[in-house]
Amino acid sequence: MSQPPLPILPLFRDDLPFDTVELARFMIGKYLVHDLPEGRISGRIVETEAYPVGDSTSHAFIGRRPYNEPMFRAPGYAYVRLTYGLSYMLNMSAEREETGAGILFRAIEPLEGLALVEARRPGVPLRDLARGPGRLTTALGIGQSFNGHDLCAGRDLWIGVIERGEVPVGVTTRIGLSREMERPLRFFEPGSAFVSGPRKLLIVPAADMAAPDRTQE
């Protein structure tokens, strides 16, 4: 007998913090859902990165262009980009409209639709199905067609919540960058085996995190 779907409720735009760093932290413990004709895939968001205003590593840093237009929308729109011609990355717009900022979804813990995910990533252990931003999009079947999609609309690809309230969140520096690596802008669920990157980096509890760094915005 199939299991009933998880009681995930859509997150609406009014639920989201406007500040990019706060939004990246807020999304830890929330859910990413892809409703497909063949079934639902969902997972708990366990890792994000913030790319705030003025960040030289952000695709919005050079200003608004046709390809990065979703990053200049109100919070909650998908910005899907192809990296190195190999992997799609799922980002979400942040800040107020016309500002230009976003967060990157780096990893989820797959919970529903595992057969669909495993069909896309055959022979991969559960821990590694969506551990990393490129693996995440492959596992959930996210491609360029979702660029500009409203993740707050509660349909197709969307973000949601089961239990509202604070959850434990760790913070550390971002990875895979050639500059601005020292800023504490990577957020994760402490103790989760589904977080990407070296384990030794995942040691900074949220309680020790300084106030959001907006000095470079």
C-alpha positions in Angstrom: 0.0 0.0 0.0 1.4 3.4 -0.9 2.1 5.9 1.8 -0.1 9.0 2.0 1.7 12.2 0.9 3.5 14.3 3.5 1.4 17.1 4.8 3.5 19.8 3.1 1.8 23.3 3.0 2.9 25.8 0.4 5.0 28.8 1.4 3.7 32.0 0.1 5.6 35.1 -0.8 4.4 36.9 2.4 6.0 34.1 4.4 9.5 34.8 3.2 12.0 37.2 4.7 13.2 39.8 2.3 16.8 39.8 3.4 18.9 37.4 1.4 20.9 36.0 4.3 17.8 35.6 6.5 16.0 33.9 3.6 18.9 31.4 3.1 18.8 30.5 6.8 14.9 30.4 6.8 14.8 27.8 4.1 16.7 25.2 6.1 14.1 22.6 7.3 11.6 23.6 4.7 10.6 21.4 1.7 11.2 21.4 -2.0 8.5 19.7 -4.0 8.2 18.6 -7.6 4.8 17.4 -8.7 5.0 15.2 -11.8 2.4 13.3 -13.8 4.0 10.1 -12.5 4.1 11.2 -8.9 5.6 13.6 -6.4 9.2 14.1 -5.5 9.9 16.0 -2.3 12.8 16.5 0.1 13.8 18.4 3.2 16.1 21.4 2.4 19.3 20.8 4.4 21.8 23.2 2.8 21.6 26.7 1.1 23.9 29.5 0.3 23.2 33.2 0.2 24.3 35.6 -2.6 23.4 39.0 -1.3 23.4 42.4 -2.9 26.9 43.5 -3.8 28.4 40.0 -3.8 30.9 39.8 -6.6 30.2 36.0 -7.0 26.5 36.6 -7.6 25.1 36.4 -11.2 23.2 39.6 -10.3 26.4 41.6 -9.6 26.8 42.8 -13.2 23.3 44.2 -13.2 20.1 43.0 -14.9 20.5 41.0 -18.1 18.0 38.9 -20.0 19.6 35.7 -18.6 19.6 36.7 -14.9 16.2 38.6 -15.0 14.6 36.2 -12.4 17.1 37.3 -9.8 15.6 40.8 -9.9 12.1 39.7 -9.1 10.4 39.7 -5.7 11.5 36.8 -3.4 10.4 33.3 -4.4 11.2 33.0 -8.2 13.4 30.3 -9.6 16.6 31.2 -11.3 18.0 28.1 -13.0 21.4 28.3 -14.6 23.7 25.8 -16.3 27.2 25.6 -14.8 30.2 24.6 -16.8 27.8 23.2 -19.4 27.2 20.2 -17.2 24.8 20.8 -14.3 21.8 23.0 -13.6 21.7 25.0 -10.4 18.4 26.0 -8.7 18.5 29.4 -7.2 15.6 31.5 -5.7 15.3 35.3 -5.9 15.6 37.4 -2.7 15.2 41.0 -1.6 12.7 43.5 -3.1 11.9 43.6 -6.7 14.6 45.2 -9.0 17.3 44.6 -6.3 19.1 41.6 -7.6 20.0 38.9 -5.1 19.3 35.2 -4.5 20.0 32.0 -2.6 21.2 28.7 -3.9 19.6 25.4 -2.9 22.6 23.1 -2.3 21.1 19.9 -0.9 18.0 18.1 0.2 17.2 14.9 2.1 15.0 13.0 -0.4 11.7 11.8 1.2 9.1 11.2 -1.4 9.3 9.7 -4.9 12.5 7.8 -4.2 11.8 5.4 -7.1 11.6 8.4 -9.5 14.8 9.9 -8.1 16.7 6.6 -8.3 15.6 6.2 -11.9 17.4 9.4 -12.7 20.4 8.6 -10.6 20.7 4.7 -10.8 23.1 3.0 -8.5 23.6 6.1 -6.3 23.4 5.7 -2.5 20.4 7.4 -0.8 22.8 9.9 0.9 24.2 11.1 -2.4 21.0 11.3 -4.5 20.6 15.1 -4.0 23.7 16.0 -1.9 25.1 18.9 -3.9 23.4 21.5 -6.2 23.9 19.6 -9.5 22.8 16.3 -8.1 19.7 18.0 -6.6 18.4 19.3 -9.9 19.1 16.0 -11.6 17.3 14.1 -8.9 14.3 16.3 -9.0 14.2 16.7 -12.8 14.8 20.5 -12.8 16.0 22.1 -15.9 16.0 25.3 -17.8 12.2 25.2 -18.3 11.8 26.2 -14.7 13.8 29.4 -15.0 11.5 32.2 -13.8 9.0 29.8 -12.3 7.1 31.0 -9.2 8.1 28.7 -6.3 5.4 30.3 -4.2 2.6 29.2 -6.4 2.2 25.8 -4.9 2.2 24.0 -8.2 4.6 21.9 -10.3 7.9 23.0 -8.5 7.3 24.7 -5.2 8.6 25.3 -1.7 6.6 24.3 1.4 6.6 23.7 5.2 5.3 21.1 7.6 6.0 22.5 11.0 6.4 26.3 11.4 8.9 27.7 13.8 12.6 27.8 14.4 14.8 24.8 13.6 18.5 24.3 14.4 20.7 25.9 11.7 24.5 25.9 11.3 26.5 28.4 9.3 29.9 28.3 7.7 31.7 29.7 4.7 30.7 29.0 1.1 32.5 26.4 -1.0 33.5 26.1 -4.6 34.2 29.8 -5.1 37.4 31.6 -6.1 36.7 34.8 -4.1 34.6 36.0 -1.2 34.9 32.6 0.4 35.4 33.8 3.9 31.9 35.2 4.4 29.5 33.1 6.6 26.8 32.6 4.0 26.3 28.9 3.8 23.6 27.4 6.0 23.0 23.8 6.8 21.0 21.4 9.1 23.5 20.2 11.8 24.0 16.5 11.9 22.4 15.8 8.5 24.2 13.2 6.4 22.7 14.8 3.3 24.7 18.1 3.5 27.4 18.4 0.8 31.1 19.4 1.2 33.8 18.4 3.7 32.4 17.4 7.1 35.1 19.4 8.9 33.5 22.6 7.7 30.2 21.9 9.3 31.1 22.9 12.9 29.8 26.4 13.4 26.5 26.5 15.3 23.9 29.1 14.5 24.1 30.5 18.0 27.7 31.6 17.3 26.8 33.3 14.0 27.4 37.1 13.9 24.8 39.4 12.6 24.3 39.2 8.9 27.2 40.8 7.0 25.8 43.6 4.9 29.0 45.6 4.7 29.6 44.7 1.1 26.1 45.4 -0.1 
